[in-house]
Amino acid sequence: MHKPNAILWRELDESTTSAVRLEDCGDLTRLVAEIVVHKDELVVRLKSDNTDEASDCPDDRSLSIPWQKPPSKRSRQILLPHNASRSDVRPEQFERRARLVSAIARGRRWLDDVVSGRITTIAELCTREKCSVRQVNMTISLAFLAPNLVKAAIEGRLPRGIGVERLRDPPTEWSRQFEALGLNPE
């Protein structure tokens, strides 16, 4: 693969400029003394002709390049209901999301207790957790959510209105879970 050669223009004096063809990174390091990163710009200070140091006069041999630091967090894409635009969909509120993620974790923990034999009956689990059989069954059903739905819940990418109540007792087939919620799978 052939890479195009980079060309660095430099001003020799007020009326003359020259171009230097850069073949590799070594060429660039022989020309650049330092790069200073500011909030809104990069300042590239070039070496003086006869030294490895930057010129004493800051404006003599420096380039100012407008720059902004890229965002550190990537944006989250909300799962969209069928026939909905991104601007119409808002993410689930933090409190509801935390409640949902906690309920999914609790359902997985309870299922693990039953499967491992630590709990032998649902009645025993109801007594320990001080809740009804219905609540235990509905919470354990959250352990069977599609991995992409769980991931979207954790990342806060589920649209508003899809919480614990809507996700309980889901269809067993993962693709049908998205259909039942009216969402497009990732």
Solvent accessible surface area in square Angstrom, and as a share of the most:
residue,aa,sasa,rsa
1,M,241,1.08
2,H,161,0.72
3,K,164,0.70
4,P,120,0.75
5,N,56,0.29
6,A,57,0.45
7,I,79,0.40
8,L,28,0.14
9,W,162,0.57
10,R,56,0.20
11,E,112,0.50
12,L,91,0.45
13,D,78,0.41
14,E,173,0.77
15,S,105,0.68
16,T,59,0.34
17,T,84,0.49
18,S,33,0.22
19,A,52,0.41
20,V,43,0.25
21,R,131,0.48
22,L,19,0.09
23,E,116,0.52
24,D,90,0.47
25,C,102,0.61
26,G,26,0.25
27,D,27,0.14
28,L,74,0.37
29,T,84,0.49
30,R,156,0.57
31,L,33,0.16
32,V,23,0.13
33,A,34,0.26
34,E,69,0.31
35,I,100,0.51
36,V,53,0.30
37,V,93,0.53
38,H,83,0.37
39,K,188,0.80
40,D,92,0.48
41,E,52,0.23
42,L,38,0.19
43,V,27,0.15
44,V,17,0.09
45,R,51,0.19
46,L,11,0.05
47,K,36,0.15
48,S,33,0.21
49,D,103,0.54
50,N,145,0.74
51,T,70,0.41
52,D,113,0.59
53,E,122,0.55
54,A,22,0.17
55,S,14,0.09
56,D,147,0.76
57,C,72,0.43
58,P,86,0.54
59,D,125,0.65
60,D,86,0.45
61,R,44,0.16
62,S,34,0.22
63,L,67,0.34
64,S,74,0.48
65,I,75,0.38
66,P,119,0.75
67,W,79,0.28
68,Q,149,0.66
69,K,134,0.57
70,P,90,0.56
71,P,119,0.75
72,S,103,0.67
73,K,170,0.72
74,R,186,0.68
75,S,85,0.55
76,R,123,0.45
77,Q,92,0.41
78,I,25,0.13
79,L,10,0.05
80,L,32,0.16
81,P,41,0.26
82,H,99,0.44
83,N,162,0.83
84,A,34,0.26
85,S,55,0.35
86,R,125,0.46
87,S,104,0.67
88,D,110,0.57
89,V,23,0.13
90,R,143,0.52
91,P,53,0.33
92,E,13,0.06
93,Q,83,0.37
94,F,134,0.56
95,E,124,0.56
96,R,84,0.31
97,R,48,0.18
98,A,45,0.35
99,R,118,0.43
100,L,2,0.01
101,V,45,0.26
102,S,54,0.35
103,A,3,0.02
104,I,6,0.03
105,A,50,0.38
106,R,67,0.24
107,G,0,0.00
108,R,111,0.41
109,R,129,0.47
110,W,3,0.01
111,L,45,0.22
112,D,73,0.38
113,D,9,0.05
114,V,54,0.31
115,V,114,0.66
116,S,62,0.40
117,G,45,0.43
118,R,143,0.52
119,I,9,0.04
120,T,108,0.63
121,T,72,0.42
122,I,54,0.27
123,A,64,0.50
124,E,74,0.33
125,L,0,0.00
126,C,14,0.09
127,T,107,0.62
128,R,112,0.41
129,E,61,0.27
130,K,184,0.78
131,C,26,0.16
132,S,62,0.40
133,V,80,0.46
134,R,168,0.61
135,Q,74,0.33
136,V,0,0.00
137,N,75,0.38
138,M,42,0.19
139,T,0,0.00
140,I,20,0.10
141,S,16,0.10
142,L,0,0.00
143,A,16,0.13
144,F,106,0.44
145,L,5,0.02
146,A,3,0.02
147,P,69,0.43
148,N,66,0.34
149,L,1,0.00
150,V,10,0.06
151,K,102,0.43
152,A,0,0.00
153,A,1,0.01
154,I,98,0.50
155,E,45,0.20
156,G,2,0.02
157,R,17,0.06
158,L,3,0.01
159,P,7,0.04
160,R,93,0.34
161,G,34,0.33
162,I,6,0.03
163,G,1,0.01
164,V,3,0.02
165,E,97,0.43
166,R,120,0.44
167,L,3,0.02
168,R,57,0.21
169,D,101,0.52
170,P,25,0.15
171,P,34,0.21
172,T,127,0.74
173,E,97,0.43
174,W,133,0.47
175,S,58,0.37
176,R,123,0.45
177,Q,2,0.01
178,F,8,0.03
179,E,116,0.52
180,A,69,0.53
181,L,19,0.09
182,G,24,0.23
183,L,1,0.00
184,N,58,0.30
185,P,80,0.50
186,E,115,0.52
